[in-house]
Amino acid sequence: MLPGFGPGALFPHFGKGAPMQGHPSKLIENPLPVEELLKRAQAGDADCQYWAGIRFFQGEGVPEDPRRAIELCADAADQFHVRAIAFLAYCRLRGVVVPKNRRDAVTMYRFAATEGYAPAQYSLGILYLAGNGVRRSVRLAVKWLGKAAAQSDIDALVRLGDLHHEGKAVVEDEEKACYYYRRAAELGSARGQYMYGSFLMKGVAVAADPIEALDWLDQAAAQGYAPANEVQEYYRQFVRFDPAEAGLKDFPVQHPFPVRRRTAVCVAVLKCPCLQAMAGDLSDYIRENPKDEETGLKDVAALLAAAAENGQPPLTFVQ
């Protein structure tokens, strides 16, 4: 049975609302103007009550008022609005505005999860995994995380990937981990992109493809994911490239010269020279090492001339 949602039940010891900084911001999906949204909320529209509550919680378009936010979401929850119930569960779990009560939070999350709300399924899975407010159960954790993942919940996909990759709570299974990371990556998760890229780079549970791996790592780095930034920096470093060692005949430059590590990787994978990329790398190197300018500029010119002669288009995956 669900705990009461009315204001008296929710905050019997409620004090003045504190700023809600530090809590994740939710994108307002309701398109109604604020005035119309509040009007419909006042008239009893549960969805409008929920979104009005989120606006007051975040101070978006209205003054920040966490108590009013809870009241509105409690009204929506009384109509069994699952998003409102999950929001109240979040507040109960962390003691945000209302007194902390982990068992009530679990009950609310379980109700919303049973109704099919993916974020609640994810949260319930995490609670079972940690034994937070409920007896720890890896089986139930995986069950609820799996239900959320089936609805393309990114957090659930990444967590399942981590579980199967780490092999601590569940049996290690790199194929399952790769599957979950890839789905998360395709949905825009920075960690999913980083981990799937790592699997591709090493050929773990998937055919090795360093070029595609670098693309995924770049996408993760573009989102500011620190581990991906570190790997990206590694591949930006200059290494010695020897055309003879690479088996390149009739190459326009007959001696070793510096290129970025990622360019060297691409050449090895494609088994052909990436002339324009090499010229760009060498030009960057000269800017950082002007003492090598005379020889370097001649090599850059030779590489670009050969690229133009071969009609080689720029390789956009090489940065």
C-alpha positions as CSV (number, residue, x, y, z in Angstrom):
1,M,0.0,0.0,0.0
2,L,1.3,3.4,-0.9
3,P,2.1,5.9,1.9
4,G,-0.1,9.0,2.0
5,F,0.8,11.8,-0.3
6,G,-1.1,14.7,1.3
7,P,0.9,17.7,2.6
8,G,0.4,16.6,6.3
9,A,1.7,13.1,5.6
10,L,4.6,14.4,3.5
11,F,6.0,17.1,5.7
12,P,4.7,17.0,9.3
13,H,8.0,18.7,10.4
14,F,8.4,20.8,7.3
15,G,10.4,24.0,7.6
16,K,11.4,26.8,5.3
17,G,12.4,25.5,1.9
18,A,16.2,25.5,1.1
19,P,17.5,26.2,-2.4
20,M,17.5,23.1,-4.5
21,Q,21.0,23.5,-5.9
22,G,22.9,20.3,-6.4
23,H,19.9,18.2,-7.6
24,P,19.6,17.1,-11.2
25,S,17.6,19.5,-13.4
26,K,14.8,18.0,-15.3
27,L,13.9,19.2,-18.8
28,I,10.4,20.7,-18.8
29,E,8.5,18.7,-21.4
30,N,5.1,20.3,-20.9
31,P,4.7,22.9,-23.7
32,L,2.1,25.0,-22.0
33,P,2.8,28.6,-21.0
34,V,3.4,28.9,-17.2
35,E,0.1,30.8,-16.6
36,E,-1.9,28.1,-18.4
37,L,0.0,25.3,-16.8
38,L,-0.8,26.7,-13.3
39,K,-4.4,27.3,-14.2
40,R,-4.9,23.7,-15.2
41,A,-2.9,22.4,-12.2
42,Q,-5.3,24.4,-10.0
43,A,-8.2,22.7,-11.8
44,G,-6.9,19.3,-11.0
45,D,-5.0,18.2,-14.1
46,A,-2.5,15.7,-12.7
47,D,0.1,16.0,-15.5
48,C,0.0,19.8,-15.1
49,Q,0.3,19.5,-11.3
50,Y,3.4,17.4,-11.8
51,W,5.1,19.8,-14.3
52,A,4.1,22.8,-12.3
53,G,5.7,21.1,-9.2
54,I,8.9,20.6,-11.2
55,R,8.9,24.2,-12.2
56,F,8.6,25.3,-8.6
57,F,11.2,22.8,-7.5
58,Q,13.7,24.1,-10.1
59,G,12.6,27.8,-10.0
60,E,12.0,27.6,-13.8
61,G,9.6,30.3,-15.0
62,V,8.3,30.7,-11.4
63,P,9.9,31.6,-8.0
64,E,11.7,28.6,-6.5
65,D,9.4,27.2,-3.9
66,P,10.1,23.6,-2.9
67,R,7.2,23.3,-0.5
68,R,4.8,24.3,-3.3
69,A,6.5,21.8,-5.6
70,I,5.9,19.0,-3.1
71,E,2.2,20.0,-2.6
72,L,1.6,20.0,-6.4
73,C,3.3,16.7,-6.9
74,A,1.5,15.2,-3.9
75,D,-1.8,16.2,-5.5
76,A,-0.7,14.6,-8.8
77,A,0.4,11.5,-6.9
78,D,-3.0,11.2,-5.3
79,Q,-4.2,10.6,-8.8
80,F,-1.5,7.9,-9.3
81,H,0.6,10.0,-11.6
82,V,3.7,7.8,-11.8
83,R,6.2,10.6,-12.5
84,A,4.9,12.5,-9.5
85,I,5.2,9.4,-7.3
86,A,8.8,8.8,-8.5
87,F,9.7,12.4,-7.8
88,L,8.3,12.2,-4.3
89,A,10.3,8.9,-3.9
90,Y,13.4,10.8,-4.8
91,C,12.7,13.5,-2.2
92,R,11.8,10.8,0.4
93,L,15.0,8.9,-0.3
94,R,17.3,11.9,0.1
95,G,15.3,13.9,2.7
96,V,14.9,16.7,0.2
97,V,12.2,19.1,1.6
98,V,10.5,16.2,3.3
99,P,11.8,13.9,6.1
100,K,14.0,11.1,4.9
101,N,12.3,7.7,4.8
102,R,14.0,5.1,2.7
103,R,11.2,2.5,3.1
104,D,8.6,4.8,1.9
105,A,10.8,5.8,-1.0
106,V,11.2,2.1,-2.0
107,T,7.4,1.6,-1.8
108,M,6.8,4.7,-4.1
109,Y,9.5,3.6,-6.6
110,R,8.1,0.1,-6.7
111,F,4.7,1.4,-7.5
112,A,5.9,3.6,-10.3
113,A,8.2,0.8,-11.5
114,T,5.4,-1.7,-11.6
115,E,3.4,0.8,-13.7
116,G,6.2,0.7,-16.2
117,Y,8.0,4.0,-15.5
118,A,11.6,3.4,-16.6
119,P,13.4,5.9,-14.3
120,A,11.6,4.4,-11.3
121,Q,12.6,0.9,-12.5
122,Y,16.2,2.0,-12.7
123,S,16.1,3.6,-9.3
124,L,14.5,0.6,-7.7
125,G,17.2,-1.6,-9.3
126,I,19.9,0.5,-7.8
127,L,18.3,0.4,-4.4
128,Y,18.1,-3.4,-4.5
129,L,21.7,-3.6,-5.7
130,A,22.9,-1.4,-2.8
131,G,20.4,-2.8,-0.2
132,N,19.3,0.7,0.4
133,G,15.9,0.8,2.2
134,V,15.3,-2.8,1.1
135,R,17.0,-6.2,1.5
136,R,19.9,-6.5,-1.0
137,S,19.0,-8.7,-4.0
138,V,21.2,-8.8,-7.1
139,R,18.5,-10.9,-8.8
140,L,15.8,-8.2,-8.3
141,A,18.3,-5.5,-9.1
142,V,19.1,-7.0,-12.5
143,K,15.4,-7.7,-13.1
144,W,14.4,-4.0,-12.6
145,L,17.5,-2.6,-14.4
146,G,16.7,-5.0,-17.3
147,K,13.1,-3.7,-17.5
148,A,14.4,-0.1,-17.6
149,A,17.0,-1.0,-20.2
150,A,14.4,-2.6,-22.3
151,Q,12.8,0.9,-22.5
152,S,16.2,2.4,-23.5
153,D,16.9,4.0,-20.2
154,I,20.5,5.1,-20.6
155,D,21.5,4.9,-16.9
156,A,20.2,1.3,-16.7
157,L,22.0,0.3,-19.9
158,V,25.3,1.7,-18.6
159,R,24.8,0.1,-15.1
160,L,24.1,-3.3,-16.6
161,G,27.2,-2.9,-18.9
162,D,29.3,-2.0,-15.8
163,L,27.9,-5.0,-13.8
164,H,28.7,-7.5,-16.5
165,H,32.1,-5.9,-17.3
166,E,33.2,-5.8,-13.6
167,G,32.0,-9.3,-12.9
168,K,31.5,-8.7,-9.1
169,A,27.8,-8.7,-8.4
170,V,27.1,-10.9,-11.4
171,V,29.1,-13.3,-13.5
172,E,31.5,-11.5,-15.8
173,D,30.1,-11.5,-19.4
174,E,31.9,-9.2,-21.8
175,E,29.5,-9.9,-24.7
176,K,26.6,-8.7,-22.6
177,A,28.6,-5.7,-21.4
178,C,29.5,-4.8,-24.9
179,Y,25.8,-5.1,-26.0
180,Y,24.7,-2.7,-23.2
181,Y,27.5,-0.3,-23.7
182,R,26.8,-0.1,-27.4
183,R,23.1,0.6,-26.9
184,A,24.0,3.3,-24.4
185,A,26.5,4.7,-26.8
186,E,24.0,4.9,-29.6
187,L,21.7,6.8,-27.3
188,G,24.3,9.4,-26.5
189,S,25.8,8.2,-23.2
190,A,29.4,9.5,-22.8
191,R,30.4,6.5,-20.7
192,G,28.7,4.1,-23.1
193,Q,30.6,5.7,-26.0
194,Y,33.9,5.5,-24.1
195,M,33.5,1.9,-23.0
196,Y,32.2,0.7,-26.4
197,G,35.1,2.5,-28.0
198,S,37.5,0.7,-25.7
199,F,36.0,-2.6,-26.5
200,L,36.4,-1.9,-30.3
201,M,40.0,-0.7,-29.8
202,K,40.9,-3.9,-28.0
203,G,38.7,-6.3,-29.9
204,V,36.9,-7.4,-26.7
205,A,33.5,-9.2,-27.5
206,V,33.5,-7.4,-30.9
207,A,35.7,-7.4,-33.9
208,A,38.5,-4.9,-33.4
209,D,38.0,-1.6,-35.3
210,P,40.4,1.1,-34.2
211,I,39.0,3.7,-36.5
212,E,35.4,3.3,-35.3
213,A,36.8,3.1,-31.7
214,L,38.4,6.5,-32.1
215,D,35.2,8.0,-33.4
216,W,33.3,6.8,-30.3
217,L,36.0,8.0,-28.0
218,D,35.9,11.4,-29.8
219,Q,32.1,11.6,-29.1
220,A,32.6,10.8,-25.5
221,A,35.4,13.4,-25.2
222,A,33.2,16.0,-26.9
223,Q,30.8,15.6,-23.9
224,G,33.7,16.3,-21.5
225,Y,34.0,12.7,-20.3
226,A,37.4,12.8,-18.5
227,P,38.6,9.2,-19.3
228,A,37.9,9.8,-23.0
229,N,39.7,13.1,-22.9
230,E,42.8,11.3,-21.5
231,V,42.7,8.7,-24.2
232,Q,42.1,11.3,-26.9
233,E,45.2,13.1,-25.7
234,Y,47.2,9.9,-25.9
235,Y,46.3,9.5,-29.5
236,R,47.1,13.1,-30.3
237,Q,50.7,12.6,-29.2
238,F,53.4,12.6,-31.9
239,V,55.1,9.3,-32.8
240,R,57.9,8.4,-35.3
241,F,56.5,7.1,-38.5
242,D,58.9,5.2,-40.9
243,P,57.4,4.7,-44.4
244,A,59.9,1.8,-45.0
245,E,58.8,0.0,-41.8
246,A,55.2,0.5,-42.9
247,G,55.9,-1.1,-46.2
248,L,54.9,2.0,-48.2
249,K,56.7,2.0,-51.6
250,D,57.2,5.1,-53.7
251,F,56.3,7.2,-50.7
252,P,56.9,11.0,-51.2
253,V,59.0,11.2,-48.0
254,Q,61.8,8.8,-47.8
255,H,62.8,9.2,-44.2
256,P,61.0,8.8,-40.8
257,F,58.9,11.8,-39.7
258,P,56.5,12.7,-36.9
259,V,52.7,12.0,-37.1
260,R,50.0,11.8,-34.5
261,R,49.5,8.4,-33.0
262,R,45.9,8.2,-34.3
263,T,47.1,8.9,-37.8
264,A,49.6,6.1,-37.5
265,V,46.9,3.8,-36.3
266,C,44.6,4.7,-39.2
267,V,47.4,4.1,-41.7
268,A,48.1,0.6,-40.2
269,V,44.4,-0.3,-40.3
270,L,43.7,1.1,-43.8
271,K,47.1,-0.2,-45.1
272,C,47.5,2.9,-47.2
273,P,48.9,6.4,-46.5
274,C,46.7,9.1,-45.2
275,L,48.7,11.8,-47.0
276,Q,46.6,14.9,-46.0
277,A,46.3,13.8,-42.4
278,M,50.1,13.2,-42.3
279,A,50.7,16.6,-43.8
280,G,48.4,18.2,-41.2
281,D,50.2,16.4,-38.3
282,L,53.6,17.4,-39.6
283,S,52.5,21.0,-39.9
284,D,51.3,20.9,-36.3
285,Y,54.6,19.4,-35.2
286,I,56.6,22.2,-36.9
287,R,54.6,24.8,-35.2
288,E,55.5,23.3,-31.8
289,N,59.1,22.6,-32.9
290,P,60.2,25.5,-35.2
291,K,63.8,24.2,-35.3
292,D,62.7,21.5,-37.7
293,E,60.8,23.9,-40.0
294,E,63.1,23.8,-43.0
295,T,63.0,20.0,-43.5
296,G,59.5,19.7,-42.2
297,L,57.9,22.2,-44.7
298,K,59.5,20.4,-47.6
299,D,58.0,17.1,-46.4
300,V,54.6,18.8,-45.9
301,A,54.7,20.1,-49.5
302,A,55.7,16.7,-50.8
303,L,52.8,15.0,-48.9
304,L,50.2,17.5,-50.1
305,A,51.5,17.3,-53.7
306,A,51.2,13.5,-53.6
307,A,47.7,13.8,-52.1
308,A,46.5,16.1,-54.8
309,E,48.0,13.9,-57.5
310,N,46.2,10.9,-56.1
311,G,43.0,12.8,-55.7
312,Q,42.9,11.8,-52.0
313,P,40.0,13.4,-50.2
314,P,40.4,14.6,-46.6
315,L,39.8,11.9,-44.0
316,T,37.2,13.4,-41.7
317,F,37.8,10.9,-38.9
318,V,41.4,12.0,-38.4
319,Q,41.6,15.1,-36.3
